[in-house]
């Protein structure tokens, strides 16, 4: 009998979507295969009403303040020490309910 090869699918850096209650703080863990590797991480948040906010993190998580109800879009950009050389971006839809 021939063995079937199983491939390991990696976890995404951020989930495609995440739900939170309106009155709770937002904490999103970032997953990296090597969490000790140095990288620059910046994020941009676009609220449903069009407002934008951005920031950076040096840890493997993003903390955001309480957000209004709605569907908001988070973009996470991960790169080496200088983002202009090589980077990847990831999207996460934040669903904030009442």
RAKAZI-V661451 format. One record per run of one state. SS is the DSSP state (~ for helix, > for strand, _ for the rest). FROM is the first residue (numbers start at 1). TO is the last residue. If there is no record, write none. Layout:
# RAKAZI-V661451
SS/FROM/TO
SS/FROM/TO
This chain:
# RAKAZI-V661451
_/1/16
>/17/21
_/22/25
>/26/29
_/30/39
>/40/46
_/47/51
>/52/57
_/58/60
>/61/64
_/65/69
>/70/79
_/80/86
>/87/97
_/98/98
